[in-house]
Structures are given as C-alpha cells and as structure tokens.
Amino acid sequence: MMLSAADLAAYKRSQALARDVLKAIRAQIRPGATEASLGAACRKLMDEAGATAYWWYGTPAYILAGDALRASVEGDVYLPRDVPLRADDMVTIDLAPEVDGYWGDCARSYFLRNGELVDAQAAGAEQAEGMATEAALHALLRETAKPMMTFRELHSIIADELARRGYENLDFLGNFGHSIGGDVRRRAFMDAKCGERLDSVPLFTFEPHIARPRSTLAFKFEEVYLFDESDRLQIL
C-alpha cells in the first residue's frame, strides 16, 4: 500500500518529531530522574514541537528503567514509576506522538555510567552486545523483508535469528512490531499469527524488545519502515 506524497510527508514529520525529542531528552537522563519525570519532559518537548495527540491510548512516552527494563504492557495500563535513576542505570524510551492524525513511533535505549550518559560500548560488554544485536536484527529485516511476505513469515525469520543469538523476545504479545496509522486496536502485528502481507499496510514498526534469559538488562531500538517504489525496505 503506497502513500500519497502528502501523507508520506506528514508521517515523516511525526517520526522526525519523535527522533528529535529522543535526542533532546538525553540532557535530562541523569541520576535522580524517574520514569515519571522523563515522561513529563518528553511530553513537554513533543507538545512544543507540534504534537497534537498521543496515539498509544493517550500515553506519550513508554519509559522503562532499572528493574522494570523487562516489563511489557499495553498503553492503557502502563504507569510510569517515581523510582530515581542510579549512577549506572539503563533506561528505554518509546515515544508515540501524533500530529493531525499521523503517527510517529520511535524508541531508544540509554546508558548511565558513573552518573554520565555514555554509549553502549562504554557502558559494558553486555550493553554493547545487546545493542549490536538490535542493529543486526534491523539489518536482517532490511535484507529479508519483501512486500509479498506475511507478518507471520517475517516474524519467524527474526525469531529464529534472535534465538540463535541467545536472546528472548520480551513483548507481552510476542510481536516485533506493528502497522502504523488507523485504529490503534486494529493494528496488524508482526507476530506468529498474522497472515496479512507486509504491503497490506503503508508503514510498520520494527521494535525488538530483547534480553538475555535471566538478565536484568533489556534493549529496544525502534524505527518505522516502508517499501519504496522499487520494493526496497526503507526507514521512514
């Protein structure tokens, strides 16, 4: 399903808003910040940037930190905590802005070391490996996805690679992503059941929420993808 030029531009605007806020919020990720305070800061930044609503059941930001990194719930039951970040904590932030009906959806993982925000390599070996696995899964998606494939078929390929690398999928619905736009309750999910073709929707997310079994660390990196006129998968 191809978008009009106007619709594509509108979705790009919403996604750029999310990416920009995920960069700006870095300045506020420090010891003492909480899921709740970071969520409020993200909403303020998104409101100021032009967000008109928040499509994920009204939840602007899904933020997990500390011992909640492995949690997975729907937006209508999520509640951010007031537990302060510690000097060596990790946090994931997943934003869901909407601009005049067009969704953005983007997530990143962040790492503190001795109270300073650092990249995954500086945070530690497990952190570096987790983010390298995220990058490898996104690369596999871009190499493998074809318009005629079903969400179920693509899910199977990603799940096999994830297991081969020794990680598990933490999503409570067992999916790796979903369609963008329309009715939030009628999304097509990249799970083991969905037989819809990838090209049946104009856009879809890829957001593996992954961890080593029994590890307290969990990773997420999300982007929105679409097929171009040559049927090549591209980041929105």
C-alpha positions in Angstrom: 0.0 0.0 0.0 1.6 3.2 -1.2 1.1 6.6 0.5 0.4 9.8 -1.3 3.2 12.4 -1.3 1.3 14.5 1.2 0.6 11.6 3.6 4.2 10.4 3.4 5.4 13.9 4.3 3.0 14.1 7.2 4.2 10.7 8.6 7.8 11.8 8.1 7.1 14.9 10.1 5.7 12.9 13.0 8.6 10.5 13.0 11.2 13.3 12.8 9.5 14.9 15.9 9.9 11.6 17.8 13.6 11.3 16.8 14.4 14.9 17.7 12.8 14.5 21.1 14.7 11.3 21.8 17.9 13.3 21.1 16.8 16.3 23.2 15.8 14.2 26.2 19.4 13.0 26.6 20.1 16.1 28.5 17.7 15.1 31.3 18.7 11.4 31.7 20.7 11.6 34.9 20.8 10.1 38.4 17.7 11.2 40.2 15.4 11.4 37.2 12.5 9.0 37.2 10.3 7.3 34.6 7.6 9.8 35.5 9.8 12.9 35.3 11.3 11.8 32.0 7.8 11.0 30.6 6.6 14.5 31.6 9.7 16.1 30.0 9.2 14.1 26.8 5.6 15.2 26.6 6.5 18.8 27.1 9.1 18.6 24.3 6.7 16.9 22.0 3.9 19.4 22.7 6.3 22.2 22.0 7.3 20.5 18.7 3.8 20.3 17.5 2.3 17.0 18.7 -1.5 17.2 18.7 -2.2 13.9 20.4 -0.7 10.6 21.5 -2.0 7.6 19.6 -0.9 4.8 22.0 -4.0 5.0 24.2 -3.1 8.6 25.1 0.3 7.6 26.5 3.0 10.0 25.2 6.1 8.0 26.4 6.7 4.4 27.5 9.7 4.6 29.7 11.3 1.6 31.5 14.3 1.8 33.8 16.2 -0.1 36.4 14.4 -3.3 37.5 11.5 -2.6 35.1 13.5 -2.9 31.9 12.0 -6.3 31.1 8.4 -5.1 31.6 5.9 -5.2 28.7 2.3 -3.9 28.9 -0.2 -2.1 26.8 -0.5 1.7 26.8 -3.9 1.7 28.5 -2.4 0.1 31.7 1.1 1.5 31.7 2.0 3.7 34.7 5.5 5.3 34.9 7.3 4.9 38.3 8.9 7.5 40.6 12.0 5.4 41.3 15.1 7.6 40.9 17.7 6.5 38.3 21.0 5.4 39.8 24.5 6.2 38.6 24.8 3.1 36.5 21.3 2.5 35.4 19.8 1.9 31.9 16.5 3.3 30.5 14.5 2.8 27.4 12.2 5.5 26.0 9.5 4.7 23.4 7.5 7.7 22.0 4.1 7.8 20.4 3.4 11.3 19.1 0.6 12.1 16.7 0.4 15.2 14.5 -3.0 15.8 13.0 -3.8 12.1 12.9 -0.4 11.0 11.6 1.6 8.7 14.0 5.2 8.7 14.9 6.8 5.8 16.8 10.4 5.6 17.8 12.4 4.1 20.7 16.0 4.2 22.0 18.0 2.7 24.9 20.2 4.9 27.0 23.0 4.0 29.5 24.5 5.7 32.5 27.9 5.0 33.8 29.2 6.8 37.0 26.3 9.2 36.6 27.2 10.2 33.0 25.3 9.3 29.8 27.5 7.1 27.7 27.2 4.9 24.6 26.6 1.1 24.8 30.3 0.3 24.3 31.3 2.5 27.3 28.5 1.1 29.4 29.8 -2.5 29.4 30.1 -5.7 27.4 26.5 -6.9 27.9 25.2 -3.5 26.9 27.4 -3.4 23.8 26.3 -6.9 22.7 22.7 -6.1 23.3 22.7 -3.0 21.1 24.8 -4.8 18.5 22.1 -7.5 18.4 19.5 -4.8 17.9 21.5 -3.4 14.9 21.9 -6.9 13.5 18.1 -7.6 13.7 17.3 -4.3 11.9 19.9 -5.2 9.2 18.3 -8.6 8.8 14.9 -7.0 8.5 16.1 -4.7 5.7 17.8 -7.6 3.9 14.9 -10.0 4.2 11.6 -8.2 4.1 9.7 -8.3 0.8 6.2 -6.8 0.1 4.6 -10.2 -0.6 5.8 -11.7 2.7 3.4 -12.0 5.6 4.0 -10.6 9.0 4.0 -14.2 10.3 6.7 -15.2 7.9 8.9 -12.3 8.8 8.3 -12.8 12.5 9.6 -16.4 12.1 12.8 -15.3 10.4 13.5 -12.7 13.1 12.6 -15.1 16.0 15.0 -17.7 14.7 17.8 -15.2 14.5 17.1 -13.9 17.9 17.1 -17.4 19.4 20.4 -18.2 17.6 22.0 -15.2 19.3 20.8 -16.4 22.7 18.1 -13.7 23.3 14.4 -13.8 24.0 11.6 -11.5 22.9 10.0 -9.7 25.9 6.9 -8.3 24.2 3.8 -9.4 26.0 2.0 -10.1 22.7 5.1 -11.9 21.2 5.5 -9.4 18.4 8.4 -7.4 16.9 6.3 -4.5 15.5 3.0 -3.4 14.1 1.3 -1.4 11.4 1.2 2.4 11.8 -1.9 4.6 11.4 -5.6 3.9 11.6 -7.3 2.3 14.7 -4.9 1.5 17.5 -7.0 -1.5 18.4 -6.8 -2.9 14.9 -3.1 -2.9 14.2 -1.5 -5.7 12.2 1.2 -7.2 14.3 4.5 -8.8 13.4 3.7 -11.9 15.4 3.4 -15.7 14.9 -0.3 -15.5 13.9 -0.7 -12.5 11.5 -1.2 -13.7 7.9 -1.5 -10.2 6.4 1.1 -9.3 3.8 3.6 -6.6 4.6 2.4 -4.5 1.7 -1.2 -4.6 3.0 -0.2 -1.6 5.3 1.6 1.6 4.3 4.0 1.6 7.2 5.1 -0.7 10.0 7.4 -0.5 13.0 10.2 -2.8 14.0 11.0 -2.7 17.7 12.6 -5.8 19.2 12.4 -5.7 23.0 15.0 -8.2 23.8 17.1 -9.6 26.7 19.3 -12.5 27.6 17.4 -15.0 29.7 17.6 -14.1 33.4 19.4 -10.9 32.7 18.1 -7.7 34.3 19.1 -5.7 31.2 16.7 -5.4 28.2 17.1 -3.5 25.0 15.0 -1.7 22.5 15.6 0.2 19.3 12.6 1.2 17.1 12.1 2.7 13.7 9.2 2.9 11.2 9.7 1.2 7.8 8.1 1.3 4.4 8.7 -0.1 0.9 9.8 2.3 -1.8 8.7 2.2 -5.4 11.3 -0.4 -6.1 10.0 -2.6 -3.3 13.1 -2.0 -1.2 12.5 -1.5 2.5 13.4 1.9 3.8 13.4 3.7 7.1 10.7 6.4 7.2 
